[in-house]
Amino acid sequence: MILVTHDLNEAVYLCDRIIVMGKNPTQIQEEIPVKFQQRDQIGTKSSEEFRSIRKRIFTLIQETGFGIDS
């Protein structure tokens, strides 16, 4: 299944891997694997791993100059 979203929390929580696209629509900037032992709303979203993945995606998006204000 492919999920297209602009919500970083949703992407990290729901996906097994995240592909961040570059400025060129055919360019993959980075593919990030997401492997949580167990997914639950409070535990997963408050984990250091969740925050780390979310921060990496945010940084990649900022580097492209798209969509997120500093």
PDB file with SEQRES, HELIX, SHEET and CRYST1 records, atoms N, CA, C and O in Angstrom:
SEQRES   1 A   70  MET ILE LEU VAL THR HIS ASP LEU ASN GLU ALA VAL TYR          
SEQRES   2 A   70  LEU CYS ASP ARG ILE ILE VAL MET GLY LYS ASN PRO THR          
SEQRES   3 A   70  GLN ILE GLN GLU GLU ILE PRO VAL LYS PHE GLN GLN ARG          
SEQRES   4 A   70  ASP GLN ILE GLY THR LYS SER SER GLU GLU PHE ARG SER          
SEQRES   5 A   70  ILE ARG LYS ARG ILE PHE THR LEU ILE GLN GLU THR GLY          
SEQRES   6 A   70  PHE GLY ILE ASP SER                                          
HELIX    1 AA1 LEU A    8  LEU A   14  1                                   7    
HELIX    2 AA2 GLN A   41  LYS A   45  1                                   5    
HELIX    3 AA3 GLU A   48  THR A   64  1                                  17    
SHEET    1 AA1 2 ARG A  17  MET A  21  0                                        
SHEET    2 AA1 2 ILE A  28  PRO A  33 -1                                        
CRYST1    1.000    1.000    1.000  90.00  90.00  90.00 P 1           1          
ATOM      1  N   MET A   1       0.845  -1.171   0.000  1.00  0.00           N  
ATOM      2  CA  MET A   1       0.000   0.000   0.000  1.00  0.00           C  
ATOM      3  C   MET A   1       0.893   1.236   0.000  1.00  0.00           C  
ATOM      4  O   MET A   1       1.944   1.249   0.641  1.00  0.00           O  
ATOM      5  N   ILE A   2       0.483   2.250  -0.703  1.00  0.00           N  
ATOM      6  CA  ILE A   2       1.187   3.531  -0.731  1.00  0.00           C  
ATOM      7  C   ILE A   2       0.304   4.565  -0.052  1.00  0.00           C  
ATOM      8  O   ILE A   2      -0.880   4.693  -0.360  1.00  0.00           O  
ATOM      9  N   LEU A   3       0.899   5.296   0.874  1.00  0.00           N  
ATOM     10  CA  LEU A   3       0.202   6.367   1.581  1.00  0.00           C  
ATOM     11  C   LEU A   3       0.924   7.668   1.272  1.00  0.00           C  
ATOM     12  O   LEU A   3       2.123   7.788   1.525  1.00  0.00           O  
ATOM     13  N   VAL A   4       0.211   8.632   0.734  1.00  0.00           N  
ATOM     14  CA  VAL A   4       0.782   9.953   0.470  1.00  0.00           C  
ATOM     15  C   VAL A   4       0.214  10.892   1.515  1.00  0.00           C  
ATOM     16  O   VAL A   4      -1.002  11.041   1.634  1.00  0.00           O  
ATOM     17  N   THR A   5       1.106  11.531   2.277  1.00  0.00           N  
ATOM     18  CA  THR A   5       0.653  12.423   3.338  1.00  0.00           C  
ATOM     19  C   THR A   5       1.628  13.573   3.521  1.00  0.00           C  
ATOM     20  O   THR A   5       2.802  13.477   3.164  1.00  0.00           O  
ATOM     21  N   HIS A   6       1.124  14.655   4.080  1.00  0.00           N  
ATOM     22  CA  HIS A   6       1.956  15.802   4.440  1.00  0.00           C  
ATOM     23  C   HIS A   6       2.084  15.893   5.954  1.00  0.00           C  
ATOM     24  O   HIS A   6       2.687  16.831   6.476  1.00  0.00           O  
ATOM     25  N   ASP A   7       1.523  14.927   6.652  1.00  0.00           N  
ATOM     26  CA  ASP A   7       1.537  14.908   8.112  1.00  0.00           C  
ATOM     27  C   ASP A   7       2.679  14.000   8.580  1.00  0.00           C  
ATOM     28  O   ASP A   7       2.614  12.781   8.418  1.00  0.00           O  
ATOM     29  N   LEU A   8       3.721  14.597   9.159  1.00  0.00           N  
ATOM     30  CA  LEU A   8       4.893  13.827   9.566  1.00  0.00           C  
ATOM     31  C   LEU A   8       4.561  12.777  10.619  1.00  0.00           C  
ATOM     32  O   LEU A   8       5.057  11.652  10.548  1.00  0.00           O  
ATOM     33  N   ASN A   9       3.731  13.130  11.592  1.00  0.00           N  
ATOM     34  CA  ASN A   9       3.355  12.167  12.633  1.00  0.00           C  
ATOM     35  C   ASN A   9       2.630  10.969  12.034  1.00  0.00           C  
ATOM     36  O   ASN A   9       2.903   9.824  12.396  1.00  0.00           O  
ATOM     37  N   GLU A  10       1.713  11.236  11.123  1.00  0.00           N  
ATOM     38  CA  GLU A  10       0.963  10.171  10.463  1.00  0.00           C  
ATOM     39  C   GLU A  10       1.909   9.257   9.682  1.00  0.00           C  
ATOM     40  O   GLU A  10       1.788   8.034   9.746  1.00  0.00           O  
ATOM     41  N   ALA A  11       2.831   9.841   8.959  1.00  0.00           N  
ATOM     42  CA  ALA A  11       3.780   9.052   8.167  1.00  0.00           C  
ATOM     43  C   ALA A  11       4.620   8.140   9.050  1.00  0.00           C  
ATOM     44  O   ALA A  11       4.746   6.947   8.773  1.00  0.00           O  
ATOM     45  N   VAL A  12       5.192   8.696  10.107  1.00  0.00           N  
ATOM     46  CA  VAL A  12       6.059   7.900  10.985  1.00  0.00           C  
ATOM     47  C   VAL A  12       5.264   6.814  11.702  1.00  0.00           C  
ATOM     48  O   VAL A  12       5.744   5.690  11.846  1.00  0.00           O  
ATOM     49  N   TYR A  13       4.069   7.135  12.148  1.00  0.00           N  
ATOM     50  CA  TYR A  13       3.265   6.175  12.913  1.00  0.00           C  
ATOM     51  C   TYR A  13       2.725   5.031  12.046  1.00  0.00           C  
ATOM     52  O   TYR A  13       2.701   3.883  12.490  1.00  0.00           O  
ATOM     53  N   LEU A  14       2.294   5.328  10.823  1.00  0.00           N  
ATOM     54  CA  LEU A  14       1.590   4.333  10.015  1.00  0.00           C  
ATOM     55  C   LEU A  14       2.460   3.527   9.053  1.00  0.00           C  
ATOM     56  O   LEU A  14       2.057   2.446   8.623  1.00  0.00           O  
ATOM     57  N   CYS A  15       3.633   4.027   8.712  1.00  0.00           N  
ATOM     58  CA  CYS A  15       4.394   3.425   7.615  1.00  0.00           C  
ATOM     59  C   CYS A  15       5.536   2.521   8.066  1.00  0.00           C  
ATOM     60  O   CYS A  15       6.070   2.669   9.165  1.00  0.00           O  
ATOM     61  N   ASP A  16       5.899   1.580   7.194  1.00  0.00           N  
ATOM     62  CA  ASP A  16       7.058   0.715   7.412  1.00  0.00           C  
ATOM     63  C   ASP A  16       8.325   1.362   6.860  1.00  0.00           C  
ATOM     64  O   ASP A  16       9.434   1.090   7.320  1.00  0.00           O  
ATOM     65  N   ARG A  17       8.136   2.215   5.874  1.00  0.00           N  
ATOM     66  CA  ARG A  17       9.252   2.979   5.320  1.00  0.00           C  
ATOM     67  C   ARG A  17       8.704   4.278   4.756  1.00  0.00           C  
ATOM     68  O   ARG A  17       7.552   4.358   4.329  1.00  0.00           O  
ATOM     69  N   ILE A  18       9.551   5.282   4.765  1.00  0.00           N  
ATOM     70  CA  ILE A  18       9.146   6.603   4.296  1.00  0.00           C  
ATOM     71  C   ILE A  18      10.102   7.016   3.193  1.00  0.00           C  
ATOM     72  O   ILE A  18      11.320   6.919   3.342  1.00  0.00           O  
ATOM     73  N   ILE A  19       9.544   7.471   2.098  1.00  0.00           N  
ATOM     74  CA  ILE A  19      10.350   7.954   0.985  1.00  0.00           C  
ATOM     75  C   ILE A  19      10.114   9.451   0.870  1.00  0.00           C  
ATOM     76  O   ILE A  19       8.995   9.901   0.624  1.00  0.00           O  
ATOM     77  N   VAL A  20      11.183  10.211   1.051  1.00  0.00           N  
ATOM     78  CA  VAL A  20      11.106  11.667   0.947  1.00  0.00           C  
ATOM     79  C   VAL A  20      11.567  12.038  -0.455  1.00  0.00           C  
ATOM     80  O   VAL A  20      12.686  11.729  -0.862  1.00  0.00           O  
ATOM     81  N   MET A  21      10.680  12.704  -1.183  1.00  0.00           N  
ATOM     82  CA  MET A  21      10.983  13.092  -2.555  1.00  0.00           C  
ATOM     83  C   MET A  21      11.773  14.394  -2.577  1.00  0.00           C  
ATOM     84  O   MET A  21      11.674  15.209  -1.660  1.00  0.00           O  
ATOM     85  N   GLY A  22      12.557  14.578  -3.630  1.00  0.00           N  
ATOM     86  CA  GLY A  22      13.334  15.799  -3.805  1.00  0.00           C  
ATOM     87  C   GLY A  22      12.553  16.836  -4.591  1.00  0.00           C  
ATOM     88  O   GLY A  22      11.357  16.676  -4.836  1.00  0.00           O  
ATOM     89  N   LYS A  23      13.239  17.898  -4.982  1.00  0.00           N  
ATOM     90  CA  LYS A  23      12.588  18.955  -5.767  1.00  0.00           C  
ATOM     91  C   LYS A  23      12.101  18.420  -7.102  1.00  0.00           C  
ATOM     92  O   LYS A  23      11.009  18.764  -7.554  1.00  0.00           O  
ATOM     93  N   ASN A  24      12.900  17.589  -7.726  1.00  0.00           N  
ATOM     94  CA  ASN A  24      12.494  16.928  -8.950  1.00  0.00           C  
ATOM     95  C   ASN A  24      11.570  15.780  -8.542  1.00  0.00           C  
ATOM     96  O   ASN A  24      11.979  14.930  -7.751  1.00  0.00           O  
ATOM     97  N   PRO A  25      10.347  15.728  -9.052  1.00  0.00           N  
ATOM     98  CA  PRO A  25       9.377  14.724  -8.612  1.00  0.00           C  
ATOM     99  C   PRO A  25       9.832  13.276  -8.805  1.00  0.00           C  
ATOM    100  O   PRO A  25       9.298  12.374  -8.160  1.00  0.00           O  
ATOM    101  N   THR A  26      10.797  13.046  -9.671  1.00  0.00           N  
ATOM    102  CA  THR A  26      11.274  11.682  -9.882  1.00  0.00           C  
ATOM    103  C   THR A  26      12.495  11.356  -9.033  1.00  0.00           C  
ATOM    104  O   THR A  26      13.031  10.251  -9.114  1.00  0.00           O  
ATOM    105  N   GLN A  27      12.933  12.296  -8.231  1.00  0.00           N  
ATOM    106  CA  GLN A  27      14.131  12.116  -7.410  1.00  0.00           C  
ATOM    107  C   GLN A  27      13.753  11.706  -5.986  1.00  0.00           C  
ATOM    108  O   GLN A  27      12.971  12.385  -5.320  1.00  0.00           O  
ATOM    109  N   ILE A  28      14.313  10.599  -5.536  1.00  0.00           N  
ATOM    110  CA  ILE A  28      14.133  10.187  -4.144  1.00  0.00           C  
ATOM    111  C   ILE A  28      15.278  10.784  -3.350  1.00  0.00           C  
ATOM    112  O   ILE A  28      16.447  10.489  -3.600  1.00  0.00           O  
ATOM    113  N   GLN A  29      14.928  11.629  -2.384  1.00  0.00           N  
ATOM    114  CA  GLN A  29      15.948  12.266  -1.565  1.00  0.00           C  
ATOM    115  C   GLN A  29      16.504  11.281  -0.539  1.00  0.00           C  
ATOM    116  O   GLN A  29      17.715  11.211  -0.329  1.00  0.00           O  
ATOM    117  N   GLU A  30      15.614  10.523   0.097  1.00  0.00           N  
ATOM    118  CA  GLU A  30      16.056   9.507   1.054  1.00  0.00           C  
ATOM    119  C   GLU A  30      14.919   8.538   1.345  1.00  0.00           C  
ATOM    120  O   GLU A  30      13.747   8.915   1.354  1.00  0.00           O  
ATOM    121  N   GLU A  31      15.284   7.291   1.581  1.00  0.00           N  
ATOM    122  CA  GLU A  31      14.326   6.279   2.019  1.00  0.00           C  
ATOM    123  C   GLU A  31      14.663   5.928   3.465  1.00  0.00           C  
ATOM    124  O   GLU A  31      15.798   5.570   3.777  1.00  0.00           O  
ATOM    125  N   ILE A  32      13.671   6.034   4.341  1.00  0.00           N  
ATOM    126  CA  ILE A  32      13.881   5.838   5.772  1.00  0.00           C  
ATOM    127  C   ILE A  32      13.051   4.642   6.242  1.00  0.00           C  
ATOM    128  O   ILE A  32      11.823   4.674   6.163  1.00  0.00           O  
ATOM    129  N   PRO A  33      13.711   3.587   6.731  1.00  0.00           N  
ATOM    130  CA  PRO A  33      12.948   2.461   7.280  1.00  0.00           C  
ATOM    131  C   PRO A  33      12.362   2.827   8.642  1.00  0.00           C  
ATOM    132  O   PRO A  33      12.991   3.534   9.429  1.00  0.00           O  
ATOM    133  N   VAL A  34      11.153   2.338   8.911  1.00  0.00           N  
ATOM    134  CA  VAL A  34      10.490   2.588  10.196  1.00  0.00           C  
ATOM    135  C   VAL A  34      10.127   1.226  10.780  1.00  0.00           C  
ATOM    136  O   VAL A  34       9.261   0.526  10.255  1.00  0.00           O  
ATOM    137  N   LYS A  35      10.798   0.858  11.874  1.00  0.00           N  
ATOM    138  CA  LYS A  35      10.582  -0.473  12.459  1.00  0.00           C  
ATOM    139  C   LYS A  35      10.392  -0.354  13.964  1.00  0.00           C  
ATOM    140  O   LYS A  35      11.358  -0.370  14.728  1.00  0.00           O  
ATOM    141  N   PHE A  36       9.152  -0.236  14.373  1.00  0.00           N  
ATOM    142  CA  PHE A  36       8.833  -0.216  15.799  1.00  0.00           C  
ATOM    143  C   PHE A  36       8.487  -1.635  16.239  1.00  0.00           C  
ATOM    144  O   PHE A  36       7.840  -2.373  15.496  1.00  0.00           O  
ATOM    145  N   GLN A  37       8.908  -2.018  17.431  1.00  0.00           N  
ATOM    146  CA  GLN A  37       8.574  -3.338  17.963  1.00  0.00           C  
ATOM    147  C   GLN A  37       7.060  -3.492  18.087  1.00  0.00           C  
ATOM    148  O   GLN A  37       6.494  -4.527  17.734  1.00  0.00           O  
ATOM    149  N   GLN A  38       6.425  -2.448  18.593  1.00  0.00           N  
ATOM    150  CA  GLN A  38       4.979  -2.451  18.791  1.00  0.00           C  
ATOM    151  C   GLN A  38       4.489  -1.028  18.555  1.00  0.00           C  
ATOM    152  O   GLN A  38       5.180  -0.067  18.892  1.00  0.00           O  
ATOM    153  N   ARG A  39       3.322  -0.895  17.986  1.00  0.00           N  
ATOM    154  CA  ARG A  39       2.770   0.437  17.731  1.00  0.00           C  
ATOM    155  C   ARG A  39       1.548   0.657  18.611  1.00  0.00           C  
ATOM    156  O   ARG A  39       0.553  -0.062  18.527  1.00  0.00           O  
ATOM    157  N   ASP A  40       1.657   1.668  19.451  1.00  0.00           N  
ATOM    158  CA  ASP A  40       0.509   2.123  20.228  1.00  0.00           C  
ATOM    159  C   ASP A  40       0.606   3.641  20.302  1.00  0.00           C  
ATOM    160  O   ASP A  40       1.704   4.197  20.310  1.00  0.00           O  
ATOM    161  N   GLN A  41      -0.524   4.300  20.356  1.00  0.00           N  
ATOM    162  CA  GLN A  41      -0.575   5.761  20.261  1.00  0.00           C  
ATOM    163  C   GLN A  41       0.393   6.464  21.202  1.00  0.00           C  
ATOM    164  O   GLN A  41       1.184   7.293  20.754  1.00  0.00           O  
ATOM    165  N   ILE A  42       0.352   6.159  22.475  1.00  0.00           N  
ATOM    166  CA  ILE A  42       1.147   6.896  23.454  1.00  0.00           C  
ATOM    167  C   ILE A  42       2.604   6.444  23.441  1.00  0.00           C  
ATOM    168  O   ILE A  42       3.509   7.273  23.351  1.00  0.00           O  
ATOM    169  N   GLY A  43       2.833   5.148  23.531  1.00  0.00           N  
ATOM    170  CA  GLY A  43       4.202   4.637  23.609  1.00  0.00           C  
ATOM    171  C   GLY A  43       5.036   4.937  22.382  1.00  0.00           C  
ATOM    172  O   GLY A  43       6.175   5.389  22.496  1.00  0.00           O  
ATOM    173  N   THR A  44       4.473   4.687  21.203  1.00  0.00           N  
ATOM    174  CA  THR A  44       5.212   4.900  19.964  1.00  0.00           C  
ATOM    175  C   THR A  44       5.498   6.375  19.741  1.00  0.00           C  
ATOM    176  O   THR A  44       6.636   6.756  19.468  1.00  0.00           O  
ATOM    177  N   LYS A  45       4.470   7.205  19.857  1.00  0.00           N  
ATOM    178  CA  LYS A  45       4.638   8.629  19.553  1.00  0.00           C  
ATOM    179  C   LYS A  45       5.478   9.380  20.576  1.00  0.00           C  
ATOM    180  O   LYS A  45       5.935  10.489  20.298  1.00  0.00           O  
ATOM    181  N   SER A  46       5.689   8.802  21.745  1.00  0.00           N  
ATOM    182  CA  SER A  46       6.525   9.469  22.743  1.00  0.00           C  
ATOM    183  C   SER A  46       7.940   8.885  22.785  1.00  0.00           C  
ATOM    184  O   SER A  46       8.761   9.307  23.599  1.00  0.00           O  
ATOM    185  N   SER A  47       8.224   7.920  21.914  1.00  0.00           N  
ATOM    186  CA  SER A  47       9.540   7.273  21.925  1.00  0.00           C  
ATOM    187  C   SER A  47      10.605   8.146  21.265  1.00  0.00           C  
ATOM    188  O   SER A  47      10.309   8.985  20.414  1.00  0.00           O  
ATOM    189  N   GLU A  48      11.842   7.926  21.677  1.00  0.00           N  
ATOM    190  CA  GLU A  48      12.980   8.653  21.095  1.00  0.00           C  
ATOM    191  C   GLU A  48      13.130   8.308  19.617  1.00  0.00           C  
ATOM    192  O   GLU A  48      13.465   9.173  18.809  1.00  0.00           O  
ATOM    193  N   GLU A  49      12.887   7.056  19.262  1.00  0.00           N  
ATOM    194  CA  GLU A  49      12.984   6.633  17.862  1.00  0.00           C  
ATOM    195  C   GLU A  49      11.982   7.399  16.989  1.00  0.00           C  
ATOM    196  O   GLU A  49      12.327   7.845  15.894  1.00  0.00           O  
ATOM    197  N   PHE A  50      10.754   7.549  17.468  1.00  0.00           N  
ATOM    198  CA  PHE A  50       9.725   8.287  16.732  1.00  0.00           C  
ATOM    199  C   PHE A  50      10.181   9.728  16.501  1.00  0.00           C  
ATOM    200  O   PHE A  50      10.117  10.238  15.382  1.00  0.00           O  
ATOM    201  N   ARG A  51      10.642  10.378  17.575  1.00  0.00           N  
ATOM    202  CA  ARG A  51      11.089  11.774  17.468  1.00  0.00           C  
ATOM    203  C   ARG A  51      12.287  11.908  16.532  1.00  0.00           C  
ATOM    204  O   ARG A  51      12.386  12.880  15.783  1.00  0.00           O  
ATOM    205  N   SER A  52      13.185  10.947  16.571  1.00  0.00           N  
ATOM    206  CA  SER A  52      14.374  10.978  15.726  1.00  0.00           C  
ATOM    207  C   SER A  52      14.015  10.857  14.243  1.00  0.00           C  
ATOM    208  O   SER A  52      14.542  11.597  13.412  1.00  0.00           O  
ATOM    209  N   ILE A  53      13.124   9.933  13.916  1.00  0.00           N  
ATOM    210  CA  ILE A  53      12.691   9.757  12.526  1.00  0.00           C  
ATOM    211  C   ILE A  53      11.956  11.003  12.049  1.00  0.00           C  
ATOM    212  O   ILE A  53      12.197  11.483  10.941  1.00  0.00           O  
ATOM    213  N   ARG A  54      11.067  11.527  12.879  1.00  0.00           N  
ATOM    214  CA  ARG A  54      10.313  12.734  12.529  1.00  0.00           C  
ATOM    215  C   ARG A  54      11.261  13.909  12.274  1.00  0.00           C  
ATOM    216  O   ARG A  54      11.076  14.664  11.320  1.00  0.00           O  
ATOM    217  N   LYS A  55      12.268  14.058  13.123  1.00  0.00           N  
ATOM    218  CA  LYS A  55      13.244  15.140  12.964  1.00  0.00           C  
ATOM    219  C   LYS A  55      14.023  14.978  11.660  1.00  0.00           C  
ATOM    220  O   LYS A  55      14.283  15.966  10.973  1.00  0.00           O  
ATOM    221  N   ARG A  56      14.399  13.741  11.309  1.00  0.00           N  
ATOM    222  CA  ARG A  56      15.135  13.497  10.067  1.00  0.00           C  
ATOM    223  C   ARG A  56      14.290  13.888   8.859  1.00  0.00           C  
ATOM    224  O   ARG A  56      14.793  14.524   7.933  1.00  0.00           O  
ATOM    225  N   ILE A  57      13.030  13.518   8.858  1.00  0.00           N  
ATOM    226  CA  ILE A  57      12.138  13.874   7.748  1.00  0.00           C  
ATOM    227  C   ILE A  57      11.992  15.389   7.658  1.00  0.00           C  
ATOM    228  O   ILE A  57      12.077  15.957   6.569  1.00  0.00           O  
ATOM    229  N   PHE A  58      11.774  16.044   8.790  1.00  0.00           N  
ATOM    230  CA  PHE A  58      11.628  17.499   8.836  1.00  0.00           C  
ATOM    231  C   PHE A  58      12.868  18.168   8.242  1.00  0.00           C  
ATOM    232  O   PHE A  58      12.748  19.108   7.456  1.00  0.00           O  
ATOM    233  N   THR A  59      14.050  17.691   8.612  1.00  0.00           N  
ATOM    234  CA  THR A  59      15.306  18.247   8.098  1.00  0.00           C  
ATOM    235  C   THR A  59      15.403  18.067   6.589  1.00  0.00           C  
ATOM    236  O   THR A  59      15.795  18.996   5.882  1.00  0.00           O  
ATOM    237  N   LEU A  60      15.056  16.895   6.088  1.00  0.00           N  
ATOM    238  CA  LEU A  60      15.098  16.648   4.644  1.00  0.00           C  
ATOM    239  C   LEU A  60      14.160  17.583   3.894  1.00  0.00           C  
ATOM    240  O   LEU A  60      14.517  18.115   2.842  1.00  0.00           O  
ATOM    241  N   ILE A  61      12.965  17.784   4.431  1.00  0.00           N  
ATOM    242  CA  ILE A  61      11.996  18.668   3.780  1.00  0.00           C  
ATOM    243  C   ILE A  61      12.501  20.107   3.790  1.00  0.00           C  
ATOM    244  O   ILE A  61      12.361  20.816   2.794  1.00  0.00           O  
ATOM    245  N   GLN A  62      13.081  20.542   4.894  1.00  0.00           N  
ATOM    246  CA  GLN A  62      13.640  21.894   4.961  1.00  0.00           C  
ATOM    247  C   GLN A  62      14.757  22.071   3.939  1.00  0.00           C  
ATOM    248  O   GLN A  62      14.865  23.130   3.321  1.00  0.00           O  
ATOM    249  N   GLU A  63      15.582  21.057   3.756  1.00  0.00           N  
ATOM    250  CA  GLU A  63      16.689  21.134   2.806  1.00  0.00           C  
ATOM    251  C   GLU A  63      16.204  21.333   1.376  1.00  0.00           C  
ATOM    252  O   GLU A  63      16.896  21.958   0.572  1.00  0.00           O  
ATOM    253  N   THR A  64      15.020  20.808   1.046  1.00  0.00           N  
ATOM    254  CA  THR A  64      14.486  20.992  -0.306  1.00  0.00           C  
ATOM    255  C   THR A  64      13.865  22.371  -0.480  1.00  0.00           C  
ATOM    256  O   THR A  64      13.664  22.829  -1.605  1.00  0.00           O  
ATOM    257  N   GLY A  65      13.559  23.036   0.640  1.00  0.00           N  
ATOM    258  CA  GLY A  65      12.932  24.352   0.562  1.00  0.00           C  
ATOM    259  C   GLY A  65      11.433  24.282   0.366  1.00  0.00           C  
ATOM    260  O   GLY A  65      10.815  25.279  -0.007  1.00  0.00           O  
ATOM    261  N   PHE A  66      10.831  23.119   0.610  1.00  0.00           N  
ATOM    262  CA  PHE A  66       9.397  22.945   0.416  1.00  0.00           C  
ATOM    263  C   PHE A  66       8.634  23.007   1.716  1.00  0.00           C  
ATOM    264  O   PHE A  66       9.108  22.530   2.747  1.00  0.00           O  
ATOM    265  N   GLY A  67       7.456  23.590   1.671  1.00  0.00           N  
ATOM    266  CA  GLY A  67       6.353  23.356   2.563  1.00  0.00           C  
ATOM    267  C   GLY A  67       6.405  23.624   4.040  1.00  0.00           C  
ATOM    268  O   GLY A  67       5.349  23.831   4.637  1.00  0.00           O  
ATOM    269  N   ILE A  68       7.558  23.636   4.674  1.00  0.00           N  
ATOM    270  CA  ILE A  68       7.572  23.832   6.116  1.00  0.00           C  
ATOM    271  C   ILE A  68       8.371  25.080   6.424  1.00  0.00           C  
ATOM    272  O   ILE A  68       9.531  25.205   6.030  1.00  0.00           O  
ATOM    273  N   ASP A  69       7.737  26.003   7.133  1.00  0.00           N  
ATOM    274  CA  ASP A  69       8.436  27.228   7.520  1.00  0.00           C  
ATOM    275  C   ASP A  69       9.366  26.940   8.682  1.00  0.00           C  
ATOM    276  O   ASP A  69       9.066  26.110   9.540  1.00  0.00           O  
ATOM    277  N   SER A  70      10.502  27.635   8.705  1.00  0.00           N  
ATOM    278  CA  SER A  70      11.460  27.444   9.798  1.00  0.00           C  
ATOM    279  C   SER A  70      10.961  28.055  11.067  1.00  0.00           C  
ATOM    280  O   SER A  70      11.639  27.990  12.092  1.00  0.00           O  
TER     281      SER A  70                                                      
END                                                                             
